[in-house]
Amino acid sequence: MKYQIRARFTDTTIRVYQAYSPAIARPALEAGEFVAPFKMGRMTWIKPSFNWMMYRCGYGQKEGQEFVLAIDISREGFEWALANAVLSHPLPGLYPSHEAWKTELVNSSVRVQWDPERNWALQEIPNIRSIQIGLSGEAVERYVNEWITGITDVSAIAAQQAESPSVMINEHPQTQEQPYPLPISIAEKLIPTGESEQAGL
């Protein structure tokens, strides 16, 4: 199952992660939404995989990423983003030509990257790819103004994992993840031909 979105989700929401400085995170936690100094004009990357977030932010120990936030968003919004996404780097069989891919990339407000998944110790897991979703323009406005249903500070879990990286993810109920059931139309858009059946369909 090389390309598979693993996430914590309910019937209506899915959890993604971001890491920010105290200046951005604290107002967001107080307001329950992103407010200034969060900048709507910049691309913002959301990640359903807690492990990959830990790799990206160094368990919340990197400067400017001290607060690890769990953001619950609507599944409707999440799937809108994926349906309107273009891969940051083209994969075989998904675009008719390199030029067609570049045109779509320029015109899209959503980018998707498949990066090597990580375990709790931040080691790469062979043959497993984790999704990152970049939002800009219309997409980031929808994310901030429409999709978010709650923001939770999970920095303490990140700090605990930094001290004990052998602890398994299922020991933390807040970060339990399962394969996300991607609609076929989205899987065919983001996953190479012949591998979509591995995407939790």
N, C-alpha and C positions, 0 to 999 in steps of 0.2 A: 504494500500500500504506500507507494512512494509519494503520491500527491493526495493528501487527506487533511481536511481541516478538523482539528481536534479542539474542542471548546467546551466551556460550561454554558449550557443554554436551557431554556424552558420552552414552553409552547409559544411564547410570545417574544422572548428576549434572548440575547446572546451576550456573553461577557468578553470584552476586549481589554487590552492593557496598554498603558502609556506611562512614561516616567518623566517627571518634571522637577524643576527647582521649587523650593518653598514659595517663591514669589508667585508662581503660577498655580501650584497645587493647593495652597491654603485657601485662597479665595474661591477656587472651584469647589473644594470640599464644603466650605461654608454656604455657598450659594446652591450647591447641587447641580451646577452647570458651569461651563467654562465662561469666565468673564475676564475683563482686562486684569493683567497685562497679556493674557492669551491673545495671539494675533491671528485673526481670520484670514489674513492675506498670505500666510505661509502654508506649505503643504504639511499636513500632520499625519503621522503613521500610526495605525492601530494594529494590534497583534492579538489574536485569540489564544496563542500559546503562552502560558505563564513561563515555561522553561525558556522559550526564546526571548521573552522580555527580560528574564534574569541574565541571560547572556548579553543582551544589548546594553543593559544598565549596570552590569556588574553587581547584581544583587542590591541595587540601589545605592551603591557606594561611589559611582562616578559623579564627578562634579556636574551640577545642573540636572541630575537625574535622581536626586535623593528621595523623592516621594514616588512610590510605585502606586499607581491608581488603577483600580478595577472599574471599568465603565460598562454598565449594562445599557445596551441599546436595543431598539426594536429589531426583530428578525426581518421585518419588512424593509427597514432601512438598510440593514446589512446586505440583504439580497439585492436591493436596488443598486448598492455600490458595486457588488460583484457583477451584476448584469451589465453595468456601464463601464466596467474596468477594461483596461488594456495592459498587457504584460509589459513590465519595464524592459525585459529582454525577451525577444520572440522565441517560442518553442516550436519544434517541428510540427508541421501540418496545421497550424492554427491561423495562419495568415497566407493569402494568395501570393504575396511577394514582400520583400523587405520594405519597398516603398509604401505599400499598403499599410504595413504595420506602423511605419513612421508617421503617416498621415493620421491614423487613428490615435496614436500616442499624443500627438500635438493637440488634437481636438478633444481629448478626454479629460475629465476632472478627477478620474480615479485611476491609480496605477496599482498593479499587483506584482509582488515578487515572491518567488518560491525559494527560500533559503534553507540550508541544512538545519534540521531540527537538533535540539540540544537536550541532554539529560540534566538532572539536578546538579551535577558537578560541572556543567557547562561544556561537557565533551560532545563532539559531533556524533550524531546517530547515523550510521551509514544507511543510504538509500531511503531516507525519510526527509521529506521537504515540508517546511512550515511556511504558512502564508503570512505576508505582511501586506497591508492595504494602505496606500497613500491617498489622502483626500485633499483636494484643493478646490478653489472656486465654488461652484454650486454644491459640490459634495460636502465640503467642510461646513458650509452654511447649513445644509440639511442636518449634518451630524450634530452640530452645536445647538441648533434651534428646534429640531424635530425629533431626533432619534434617541437622545439620551434619556433614560428613565431613572438613573441613579449613579452616583460616584462613591466608591469606597476606598479608603486608604488601606492597602495591604503591605505597606512598608515593613511592618513587624514580621510578617511571614517571610519576606525577602531576607531580612536580617537573620532570622532563625535559620533559613536555609544556607546562608553564607557560613554559619558556624557548623552546621550538620548537613553537608550536601548529600549524604547517603539516605536521608529521609525520603520516602516515596511520596509522590504527589497526592495519592489517595488518603494520606493521613491528614490532609488539610481540606476539609469540606468546602472551603471557599474557592479552592482552585481545582476541584475535580473536573476532568475533561473527558468527553466522549466524541466519537466521530460525528461530525455535523452532516445531516442529510442534504447534500447539495441537490438542487433541482437539475435535471439532465441538461436543460438549456444552458445553465451556467457552467456546469462541468465541461461541456463540449467547447465552451468559449475559452476556458482557462487551463485545461488539462490536455496534454497531447493525445492524439487519436490512439485508441487501444488501451488507454490507462484510465479512462473515466469510470470504468466499473470498479476501480479501486478507491474511488473518492467518497465512499460512504453512501453510495446510491442504493 
